[in-house]
Amino acid sequence: MAFKQNNKSLFLKVHLILCFLLLSFLYVQITSKSVPGYEFSIYLTDISPFFWVFFSILIISGLFIIVSSIVGIKENNWWKYGILLIVLSNLLVILIYFLRGYPFPAGGDHLTHVGIVKDILHNNTIPINLIYPTIHILITEIILMLNTSTSTICYFIGPIFYLLFILYTYLLSKYLLPFSAAVLATTASTILYCYYYIQIFPMGSAFITFPLIFYLYFKRLNGNFININICLLICLYSMVFFHPVSSFVLIISMLIMEFGQKIISIDADNSFRISTFNKPSYKISVIPSLILTISLILWIWTNYSVWNQTVSSVFSWFGNELLVEPMIGKAQEGFDKLGFSSLEIFFLFIKKFGHIFIYFALSIFAICIFFYNKISIGKKEKYSYLASYIIFFLMISVIWITDYVKPLTTLSSGRMIWIMTSLLPPLVGLAIYYFLHINKIHSLHIFQNQDIKNKYRSYIVIFIFAICLLIGVFSIHPSPFVVASSSELSEGMIDGPIWLMNNGNLNINVTGAGNPEFRRVSSAIYGNNYRHFPSWEGNVLDHFGYGANNSIGQTLNGERYLILRPDYLLQLYRDLFPTINRYTENDFDKLNSDSSACLIYDNNDTIIFHTSRT
C-alpha cells in the first residue's frame, strides 16, 4: 500500500511540474507578439490555435490533482497545488487584455471609474458626490505606493479581488464544512463568474467580501472574542462605503441569520425542532444589523444633502439601483431582432450562465440532503450556522430566479446574480462532498442500490468542475461565442476621440457608430473634471440614411462630426448580426464619395468626417 501511495505521489509531482512548464509556455506565447489592433474576439487571436487546447488541459489537470488529493492520498496538501494551477491559468484569462497590451479592458463604467481615480490623485480629495469610494481609494493608495500608472493598477484590481474571494471562501467553508468539502468549495470559487474580475465594478467587489463577513459573523456567534468583534465591526462599517446596495443586502442577511439561529435549534441527534423563545440557548442580537443600518442611513443622507434631497430621494435612489427592468423583458426585444429560435436562445443562455445554474442545481442538491438526512458536519452549532446560511441563500434564490421564469417582481436577476455567485461555492463544495461519500447517506433510498465506484465518482466530479470552469473562461470576455464583440479598447479606438477633443470645434456635435463614448474616454484620459469634449448625439441612422436622403449632410441636417470604425462595423453586421445588417460596404462607398462629408482623420481603425448641409 505504501509503495502504491509513493508511486502516486511521484506521478503527481511529475504531472505538476509538466503543467507549470506548460503554463509558463502559454504566458510567453500570449505576450510574445505585439497587438495588431482591435481583435473582434480575444479567443481567436494570432496566437497558436492549440493555445486554448493546452489551457483546457491545465484546468483539467488541476482538477485531477485536487480530486486525487481528496479521495486518494490521505493527509496531504496536493490540493493546494491543484488550486494554484487553476488560479494561475484563470489569471491568464483575466489579464489577457493587459498581456496583449491594450490600454483598457472595456469602455463604459470602467472608464468613468478610472477617471474618478485620476480625480482623487489630482485633487487629493474624494469627489463629494461619490457614494461608493472604497474601491477608488484602494486603487489610489496602490498607485501611490507602487508609483505606477492608473490604467495598469486598474487592470489588477479585479484579479486582486478574485484571489481574495477564493481566500474568503476557504475561510468560511473551512469553518462551516468538513475539510474535504471546504477544499471542494474553494475549488468551486475559482470559477470566472463575472466581468468584475476584469473591470472596476464596486457592487461586485462588495459582494465578493460577503464570505469574509459571514465567516467573522459565525465566529462571533461561537464566542465573544474581542478580535473577531473588532474585525467584524470594521468590515460592516467599511461595507457602507463599498456600495450601499450591498450594505442593504447584508443587513437583510444578518437579520435572517439572527432570527434563523433562534428558530433553528439542534438536538443531540442533529434533528430539527422549533425552539421555544423562552429558552436561553440562543439570544437574538441585532447590534451588527443596527450598526450597519445607522451607518448606511447617515452615509446616504450625508451625500444626498449635497443636492438638497429629502428622505424620499434616498428611497428613490435604491429604487433606481434595484428596481430595474427584468432581464427577460430587456432580452426579448433583442432576440426578436436577431431572429433567434427558442433553441438558440437556450444554448446562448447555457453559454452565458450555464456554469452558474449548474452550481445552483448542485446547491439545491446539497440543501435537500442536508435537511433530509441531517448528516453531521461537525459541531451542532455549525450545523445551525449552515442552516441559517441556507435560509438566506434560498430567499435570495427566489428573488433571483423569478426574473428568469416569470418577472413576478421588478428585481433584476442581472443584479441579484452577483449576490448568488458569492453564496454558491460553499454549497457546491458540500454537494460534491456528499456525492463522493454517497454510500454513507443511508436514508437516501434513491442511491441505495447504485454501485458506483469511487473512481467513477471522481471522474464525474472532474467533468462537472471542468464544464463549469471552461464555460466561465469562454464567457467572461464578450465574443461571438456569446453573440457579442470583444470589449477591449485599442489605441486606435482611443486616439480618434482624443484627436477630435484636441483639434476639433467643441461646439459641433458628434454622431457615429462603433466608438466608445466621448465623455468616457475623456474621463479615463483626463479625469471626470475635464469637460472639454463635444456633445454626443447618439448613433447615426442605419445605412447613414441613404435610403431616405441623397447625402449624409441631409441626414444629419447640419454641421456635424461623424466618427466611425468601418472594419469593426462591417464585421459586426456581416458575421455577428447579419439579420440586422445596419451598415454594408456599399454604404461606406457612398459615404467616401459623398461631397457633404470631408474626411479629416484616419488611423486605420477610426475615421472622422466633417459633414455639412451642402
Secondary structure as UniProt FT lines:
FT   HELIX           2..31
FT   TURN            42..43
FT   TURN            49..50
FT   HELIX           51..71
FT   HELIX           78..94
FT   HELIX           96..100
FT   HELIX           109..123
FT   TURN            128..129
FT   HELIX           134..146
FT   HELIX           150..176
FT   HELIX           179..188
FT   TURN            189..190
FT   HELIX           195..197
FT   HELIX           202..208
FT   HELIX           210..222
FT   HELIX           226..242
FT   HELIX           244..263
FT   STRAND          264..266
FT   TURN            268..269
FT   STRAND          272..274
FT   TURN            277..278
FT   TURN            280..281
FT   HELIX           287..305
FT   TURN            306..308
FT   HELIX           311..322
FT   HELIX           327..338
FT   HELIX           342..373
FT   HELIX           380..405
FT   HELIX           413..436
FT   HELIX           438..440
FT   TURN            442..443
FT   HELIX           445..447
FT   TURN            448..449
FT   HELIX           454..475
FT   HELIX           480..482
FT   HELIX           491..503
FT   TURN            506..507
FT   STRAND          510..513
FT   HELIX           518..526
FT   TURN            528..529
FT   STRAND          536..539
FT   HELIX           542..545
FT   TURN            546..548
FT   HELIX           552..556
FT   STRAND          560..564
FT   HELIX           566..571
FT   HELIX           572..576
FT   TURN            578..580
FT   HELIX           585..592
FT   TURN            595..596
FT   STRAND          597..602
FT   STRAND          607..611
//
